[in-house]
Amino acid sequence: MRILLNTLLFLAIANLYAQNSIKGNVIDANTNQGIPFANIYFSELEKGTSSNETGYFSLENLPSGNHKIIISVLGYETKSLNLFIPNTNNLTISLTPSAIEMQAVIVSTPFHKLQSENVMKVEQQTITNLKANGAVNLADGITNIAGVESVTTGLSIGKPVIRGLSSNRVLVYTQGVRLENQQFGDEHGLGISDSGIESVEVIKGPASLLYGSDALGGVLYLNPEKFAQNNTSNADFSGNYFSNTQGFSTNAGYKSSDEHFKFLFRGSFAEHADYKTNVYRVTNTRFKEQDFKAGIGYQKEGFKTEFRYNINHSKLGIPEEIGEQSTNKTPLLPFQDLTNHIFSSKSTVFFNNARLDINLGYIYNDRKEFEEHHHDDDDDEHEHEEEHEEDEILEAALHMKLKTANYDIKYNLPKLGKFETIVGVQGMNQVNSNYGEEQLIPDATTNDIGVLATSHIHFEKTDVQLGARFDNRIIDIASGLQKNFNSFNGAFGVKTDIAKSITARINLATGFRAPNLSELTSDGAHEGTNRYEIGNTNLKSEQNFQTDIALEYKNEHVEFFVNGFYNTINNYIFLSPNGTVIDGNPVFIYLQDDAKLYGGEVGLHIHPHPLDWLHIESSFETVTGKQANNVYLPLIPANSITNILRVEFEKPWLKKGYSFIKLTTTFNQNNVSVFETTTNGYSLLSAGIGGSFNLFKNEATLTLSGTNLTNKTYINHLSRLKTDGVFNMGTNVIIGLTYNL
């Protein structure tokens, strides 16, 4: 491998001194007038600029070869072009007016295309939009994406659910590397702040071809904020206030770039009191979070690299029962104290018609959990009210450190006719160590390696994508036990334009998931789940096959889509009570059975011309999960329908103005597993308004939103507090201000 890398880097030297530039104009296709402030962006180079008042733009220091350029601006269809540099200059790019929102490049799939060009169906949402809809944090925000829900323990702890699959079946990527932070536990959240994240992408379905084990159910891909454009600098700060929790979140950032060097940093802080229902405050749902992100990059004509670092520290209360009614913000016992470090490096070497991508990551997760009986003075009930100002008086009952090094190396071969091909190798070394009095899972070392190849084949009206992959995972457990898992997986997809406005996608893919350390070896009580879990060392790998069919219709006035999937999983791993009790907790053991999940999403978006400012949106999502014996799977989200009326407006003093009203109806969930109870349906009303304006010669953005405006008393089927009859959050009004310097 070292010889290969050295050879490829040597071959790249000739490219490092190429001096290429492009210039051109962006014009309206109907009027031929220049379009000001259009975004011109090379997605593979991660380099861009904006057109000036007349539509003119220029970019320098570009490497030779084939590169994709994306041109986008509000009010026009996004356009992508393949350019061969240096044979391209004096471009004239015409854009067609459209009320359809701008498209963004999809990063989570290997060929970095617009969604309209992608063979796989990928959902994407910006963090700005999710927060404008009233999201309190990232785990809450992703539930606004069709087909995505969250298993929650209070407000601060949430795990993504994609089409009924969750936990280690959903892989999370951040800063270009896979996130590993002890996500085996149902009461273990994402551990990521939305501060410094630009957008979220969701692959719904098996993505083992691209990411290996743990991507059997899908991928949640978090895109970090981009560096500043060349020769620009900007700073911003923002704050949000949340009425329900009397909480707030603040963040501030600065970034600057010249022709070659670029850097950014962003810090944030958030804290919330216990959330309030129509009846009571839910004791110990309070939490605090501190987050810092930084990045530095360097770019030459044939080479680019960047290094990013993120540290996140949070204290999360674990709710157990309704007790103290206060607005204090420091967690009571029991609570989690989490510190997560993410180091990532992303480098690309460009050749004339090819490129080498090298992504490296190191994640250091330090998890501490504190319980009632570990307090120094168990007899003093008032110690809770001291709010643990001095953490040294507490001794962690559970203390685990997880250190993960991973790599992802891909070589984009020269384009051969209609074929774009990528070959790659990915791997991971992971060490789990225990330091606390209790031990849920033993010390262990996990090693992964996977090799893959995938191709995108372009035809006039049809695109085909196919690929194959082999993976090997070895888990060495401190007791001397070693588990070895292998899997071969493949994927095949077709996207075709049935008519001018109709696009169809069909994707067939297999996926796999090796049993995690908890499922194999767990032996202990889990706070937040109120159960004692016992692992099973005889578990086999889960293997699935999913069929996805997507149909989209889009014209100037209407967008309509329907997505359907059928997913069969062999050796599906699940927890089941065995009828015994240990230390007052019911005992659950891990079992396996074949399973199937099926369902989909339907959506409609009307933006009637000439009323381009008016948007009427509606979406419906459904999923059903069953074992082979037709017993329903646990933690399957209820069917729901969302209707949104949104208007966009501009005034001389207001830019990017919007307002919306949203009604989400969740239906009864009667299809429950043997140890679940049914859940009643409910409807939640939300609304919001916002826009940007000049304040002291700089842009400020003010937003106002409210969720559950009728203060509905309800329980979500995926709430971990459902078994105790604890309600979800009541009315919450959020005021946000962002100021750009």
N, C-alpha and C positions, 0 to 999 in steps of 0.2 A: 504494500500500500504506500509506503514512504517513497519507494522508487517511482511509482506512478505519479504521485503528487509532485515530486521534484521535476519529473519530465514535463508534466503539464505546465508547471510554473515557468520552466525554462522556455517552453514554446511560446509562452505569453509575452516574453520580454519584447518581442518585435512590435507588439501592439501598444506597449506602454508609452511610446513616443509619437504615436499617430496624432495629428492635429486636425480634427474634423469639426465642422460646424454646420448648422443648418439655419435657414431663415425662411420666413414666409408670411402669409396673411391668412387670417380666418375671416370668412365672409358669410353673409346670409345667402342661402341658396335661392331665395326668391327675389331679393332686392340687390344682391351683389355688393351690399354695403358692408364695411368692416365691422366685426363684432368685438367690442372692447372687453377686456378682462376675462377672456376665455382661458381655461386651464389647458396647458400643453404639457403632457407628462409621459416620459418613457418609463413604463412600468418595470421592466427588467433592470434598467439602470437606476431606478428610483431617483430620477432627476427630472426637473421640470421648470417651467416658467409660465408667465401669463402674457397675453397680448396687450398692447397698449391701447390708447383711446381710438386708434384708427384700425385696430385689428392686427398690427404688425408684431412679430415675435422673432427672437433669435436665441440660439443655444450653441455654446462652444464646448470644446474638450470632450467630444464624443468618440467612443471607440468604433473601429470599423466593424462591419458585419450587418446582419439582419436584426432589426430591432422593431418592437411594437411601440407605436405612439398612440396615446389616447387624448382626444380633444373633447372637452366638456364645458358647458356653461348652462346656467339655469335658463329654461325656456327653449332649449334646443335638444335634439336627439344627440346622444353621445356617439362619437365616431371613433373607430380604431383602424389604424393603417399599419401595414408592414413596410418599413423603409429599409433600403440597402444603403448603408453609409460607407464610402463617401460619395456615392453616385446620385445623391438626392440633395437638391437645393432649390431655393426660390419656390417654395411650395405655395399652392393656393388651395386652401381647405374650405369647402363649403359645408355648412351645417343647416339641417332642415328644422324649422321651428316646430316645437312640440310641447304639449302640456305635461308629457310624461316626465317623471323625475329622472335626474341624471343617473347614469349607471356608473358603477365603480368597478375597478379591476378585482377579480376574485383571486385572493392570494392562497387560499387553502387548497386549491387544486393545482396540479403540477405545471400547467402551461400558462397560468396567469392571464386569463382571458376575461372579457366582459361576460356577464351572466348570459346575455343574448347569444354569445358564441360558445358557451360552455356546454359540454355533453352532459355533465352531471348537474342536477338541480341543487343550487346552493342558495340559502337565504342569507341576506346581509342587512344589518341595521347599524346606523351610527349610534354611538353613545349619546350624542346630543339629542337625537330623536327619542331614545328610550327614556332619558331623563325628562324631556319635555312632556312625556306621557305620564309622569308622576312616579318613576322608579326611585326607590330609596337607595338601592345599591345594585351591584351587577347581577346578583342572584335573582333579585326581584325584576330587574329590567329584561332579562332574557325571556321571561314568560310572556312578553308582548310579541314574540316571534311565533308565527304559526307552526304548530307541531312541537313546540318546546314548552315544558313546564318545569317546576322545581319542587323537590322534596324538601320541606322546611322544618326546622326546629326553632320556632320563634321567628324573629325578623332577621337576625344576623347570620344564621346558618342555613344555607340552601345549596342543594346539589342539582345540577341540570338533569332533566329527563327529556329524552328525544324519542318521540313516538313510543312511549311506554317503557323504554330501557334507560337505566340510570346506573349510578355507582361506577364501578370500574368498566362498565360497558360503554361509557362515554368518555372519550379522551379529550383532554383540554390542552390546547397549545397557546403559549404566550411568548412574545419576543422571539418567535420562530422556533421554540423548543418545547418539548412535551413537559407539562407541569406534573411534578411528582411531590405530593405533600400529604401522604398518609390518607388518601381519599378513599381507602377501603371502608371507613366507618360511615354508617348512615347519618351520624350526627357530626360529620366532618364536612365543613363547607368548602367553598372555592378557595378562600384565602388570597383573593386578588381584589385590589381596589380598582374601580372604574376610572380613577384619575390617571391620566396619561395613556388611556386606551382610546383609539380613534373609532374603531368599529368592531362588530362581532359578526363572524360568519359561522353558519351552521350547515354541516353536511349531515343530512338525515338518511341514515342507512349505513351499511358496512363500508368502512374505509380502511380495512386492514391492508389492502394493496398499497396504499400510500403511507400508512402509519404503523402497521403491525398490530400486535396484541393490544387489547383494550379499546380498539376502535371498531369493535363489532357492532355497536349500536349507533355510532356516529361520532362526529367531532365538533367541539366548540372551539373555534379558532379566534383568538383575540389579537387584533392588529394594533400595535403600538402607534402612538402619534408620529407623524412624519417629521423629519428634520425640516428646518426652514429652507426655502428656495435659495439658490445661489445668490450671494452678495446681499442678503437681507437678514434682518434681525427683528424679533418681536417678543413681547412679553405680555402676560395676561394674569389676572387673578379673578377668582370667582368665589361666591359663597351661596349656600342654600340653607333655608330654615324650614323645619318640618314641624307642623303644629301638633301632630298627634303625639310624637315622642319628645316634644320640646327639644329636639336635637338640631344639630347643624353639621354641615360639611364645608370645608374651605380647601382651596388649592391654589397654588401659584406656580408659574413656570416661565422659563426664558429659553429661547433658542436662537442660534446665529449660525450662518454659513458663509464661507467665501467660495472661491472656485474649487478648492480641494478639501478644506477641513470644515467640519460642522460639529456642533455639539448642542445638547439640550439638557435641561433638568427640570423636575417638577416635584413639589412636595405637597402633601395633603394631610388633613386631620379631620376626623369625624367622631362624634359621640352622640349617643341617643339614650334616653331614659326608656323605661318599660313602655311598650306600646299599649294603647288604650282601646278597649272595645266599648260598646254601648253600655256595658254593665260594670266593668272593672279594668284595672291595669293588669297585664299579665306579668306576674312577678319574675324578675331576673331575665327578661328578654333584652335588657340593656346591654350596650357594648361600646367599646372605644376602638378606634383604628388610626394608626399612623402609617403613612406610606411615602416613600421617596423613590423616584426613578431618575436615572441619568443615562446619557448616551453620548458617544463620540464617534465620528465617522471620518473616513478619508477616501477620496475618490480621485483616481487618475484616469487617463483615457482608456486603458484596458484593464483596469482593476478597481474594485471598490471593496471597502470593508467597514464594519461598524461593530462597536462593543456597547452593550447595554447592561445596566445593573438595576435591580429592583429589590428594596428591602421593605417588607410589610410586617408590622407588629400590631397585633390585635388582642384585646381581652373581651371574650364573649361569654356572657352569662348563659347557663344551661337551665332553662325553665323546668320545674318539676311540678309545682302546684301553685294555686293562687294563694298568696300570702301578703307580704308587706305591700302597702299601697303608697308609693312615693314617686317622685320624679328625680331621684338620685341616679347618677349615670355610671357609677363604678359598680361592676358586677359583684353579686353576692356569691357565696358558695352554693353549688359547684360552678366552676367556670373554667374556660380554656384560656391559656396564655400561649399565643402562637407567634413565632418569628420565622419568616420565610425569606431566604435570600435566593435571588435568581441572577445568575451570570450568563450572558449569551454573547456569542460572537457569530457574525454572519459575513462571509466573504465571497466574492465572485471574481473569477478571472475570465475575461472575454477573449475569444478567438474570432477569426474572421466570420465564421458561420456557426460557432459553437460557444459553449460556456461551461465552466465548472463552478458549482455552488457548494460551499463548505459551511455548514452550520454546526456550532459546538455549544454545549450548554452544561452548566453545573448548578444544581439546585440543592440548597442546604435547608432542610426543614427541621425546626426545633419545636416540638409539641409538648406542652405541659398541661396537665389537667389536675385541678385541685378539688377535693371533696370535703364534705362536712366533718368527718371524724378525724381529719388530719390537721384541724385547727388546734393551736396550742391550748385553748381554753374551751373545752367542749361544753362546760356547764354554764358558761355565760352567754345567754341568748342574745344579749345586746351587742356582742362582738360583730354581728352582721352589720350593724349600723355604723361601725367604724369604717366600713367601705374599703378595707384592706389597703390603706394608704402605704403601709410598709409590707411589701410582698415577702420580705425575708422571714416574717413570722409564720409563713406558710411553707409547708413541705409538699412538693408535688407527689400526688399519689401515682400518677402515670407520667412518665417522662421518656419520650422517644425522640431519637434523632435519625433522620433519613437523609442520606447523602447520595445524590444521583448525578452521574456524569453521562452525557449522551452525545451522540454525533449523528449527523445526517449529511451524506456526501452524494451529490447527484451530478451527473455529466449529461448535458444537453447536446446530443450528437448533431452534426451538421444536417440541415434539412435535406432530405433526399426525395425529390419529386413532391408527392403529396404527403409524405411522412414527416412528422416531428416525433422524435424518440428520446426518451430519458432512461438512463440506467443509473442505479444507485445502490448504496449500502447504508444501513442504519444500525445503530446499536446502543446499548445502555449497560452501565455497571451501577448497581444500586446496593447500598449497605444500610441495613436497619439495625439500630442499637438501642437497648433499653438502659435507663438510668434510675427509674423510679422504683417505689416499693412494690407496685403492682405491675403485672406483665400480661397484656392482652395477646400479643403475638411475640414469638421469640426473635432473638437476633438471627439475622439471615443475610445472605448475599445473593443477588439476582443478576444474571448476565443474559442479555439479549443480543442477537444479531439477525439481521434480515437483509436479503438481496432482492432487488426488484427491477423490472423493466416495463415501461409503458409507452404506447405510441398513440398519437393523434393523427388521423388520416383525413385529409380534406378533399371533399368532392364539391361539385358545383352547388348542390342544394342539400347535401348530407355531410355530416361529420361523424366519424367513428373513433371511439377510443377503446383500447384494450390493453390488458397487461397481466402480468403474473408475478408472484412473489413467494419466497420461501423464508420461514422464520424458525429460529431455535431459541428456546428459553430454558435456562438451567437455574434452579433455586437450591442453594446450599443452606440448610438449616442448622443452627448451632447444635442441635441434638445429634447430628451426624446423618440425618436424613437428607437425601438429594432427590429432587424431582426434575425430570427432563420432559419438555413438551416441544413437539415439532408440528408445523402446519404449512401446507401449500395452499395458496389462495389465488383467485383470478377474478377479473372483472371485464365486462364487455358492455359498451353503451353506444347508442345511436341517437343523434339529433338530426331531424330533417324538417324542412319547411314544406308542409303539406300544401299550403297556399301562401299567398303574399302576406297574410296576417296571422297565419296559424302555424305554430311550431309544436312538434311532438318529440318527446324524449322517452327512450326505453333503456333502462339500465339493469343489468343482471350482475350480481356480485356475491362472492362468498366472503365470510369473515370468520375470525376466531378470537377466542379469549382464553388464555391460560388461567387456571384458578389462582387467585391472589393469596398472599400469605395468611390473611385473616381467614379465608375460607378453608385453607388447608390446616391451620394450626391454632386458630383462636381458642382461648380458654379463659373466659372472664366476663364480668358484668360490664355493659356499655352504658355510661351515663347518657341520658337524653333519649335512650330507646327503652329503658326499663326492662332489659332482658339479659339473660346469661347465655352467651354464645359458645358453642363447641364446634371446632373445625373437623374436617374429614380429609385425611391424607390420601384417601383413595379416589378423590375427585379427578375426573377427566376434563380435557379442554372442551369448552363450548365451541360448536361449529355451526355457522348459519349460512343460509342462502336466501337472498332477498331479491324480489322483483319489484322495480319501480316503474311506474308509467306516469308521465306528466304531459298535459296538453295545455297549450297557452294560445289565447287569441288576443291580439292587440291592434288597435287602430287609434285614430286621433282622439276618439271620444271614450272608448271602452277598453278595459283590460279584464280578461277572465282567465282563470286557471283552475285546473282540477288535477290533483296528484293522488295516486293510489299506490299502495304497497302491500305486499304479502311476504312475511318473514317467517321462515321455519328455522328453529334452533334445536340442534341435537345436544343432549347433555346439559340442558339449562339448569343452572345452579340456583337454589332457592333455600330460604330458611323456613323451618317448620317446627312448631312446638312439639316436644315429646311427652308432655304431661307431667314432668317433674319440676321441682322448684329448688333453687340454690340461693341461700341468703335472701330469701324473700322475692327473688326474681324468677319468672318462668324461664325454663331452659329451652333454647332453640338450637336445633342442629341443622347442618347443611346436607341437603339431599340433591339428587339430580333426576330430571325427567325431560323428555322431549317437549317442546313448546312451540306455539305459533302466535304471531301477532299480525294483525291486519287493520287497515283503515286508510286514512288520508286526510287531505285538506282541499277545500274548495274556496275560491276567492273571487270577488268582483270589485272592480274599481271604475267608477264612472266620473269622467271629468269633461262635461259637455262643452263643446265649442259653440259660441264664443265665450262661454262662462268658464274660462280656464282657471279662474280663481276658486271654483267650487269643486270639491272632491267628496264623493260618496263611496265609502268602502265597506265591504262586508266580507267576513270569512268564517268558515265552519271547519272544525277539526274533530276527528274521531279516531279512536284506537281501541281495539279489543285484544286482550291477551289471554291465552288458555294453555294449560298443560295438555299432554296427549290424552289424558283421561277426561278432558273437557272441564276440569276444575279451573276456575279463573285465577290468573296470576295476581299477586299483590301489587299495590302502588301503581295501578293503571289510572291515568287521569280521566276524569269524566269528559263526555262530549261537551263542546262549548261553541257558541257563536258570538262574534264580535261585530258590532255595527258602529261606524265612525262617520260623522259629518264634519268636514274640515274645510275651512276657507283660508285663502292666502291673499294678502293685500299689501300694497305699497302706498305710502303717503310721502309728501315732500320731506317730512320730518321723521318718517319711519321706514325702515328697510326690513325685508324678509319677515313682514308681519304675518301672523297666523292665529287662528283660534280653532278649537275643536270641541266636540262633545262625543263621548264614547259610552256605549252600553254593552257590557259583556254579560252574557247569560250562560251560566254553567248548569248543565242538566243533572238530574239525579244520577248517582252512581250506584246502581244495583248489582252490577257484575263484579262481585267481590270475592276474594279468596276465603278459604275456610276459617282463617283467624282474623278477618276484617269484618267490619260492620258497614252497612250501607250509609250513604251520605246524601243529604238533601241538596237539591239544587238551589241556586240563588242568582240574582242579577245585581251587578255593580255599575253605578253611574260615575263617570269621570268627565272632567272638562278642563280646558286650559286655554291660555292666551299668551302671546309673547311677540317680541320683535326687537329690532336693533335701531339705535339712534345715536346721534353724535352728542358726546358729553365731554366738555373741555377739549374739543378738537380730536377726540378719539372715539372709537366705536364702543358702545356699551350695549349689552343684550339683557333684557329683563323678561323673566318668565313667571307665570303664575299658573299653577295647576292644582287640581283637587281630585282625590280618589275616594271611592266609596262615599259619595256625597250625601247619600240618604242614610248614612250610618247604619247600614245593614248588619245585623247579627248573623254570622254564618261561620261554617267550618269547611275549609278546603279538604278534599279527600286525601291530598298528599301531605297534609300537616302531621308532623310527628306528635303534636299535642292533641290530636283528635281523640285518642283513646281516653284522655282525661276530660274530654268535653270542653276543651279550652277554645274560645273563639279566635278567629283571625282579626286583623286590625280594622278599626272603625274609620271614620272620616279623617283624612289627612290632607292638609293644605300645604303646598310647598311654594315658597317664594325664592327665586334664584336671580342672581345678578352676576354677569361676567363683564369684565372691563379689559379691553385691549390697549396696551400702551404703545 
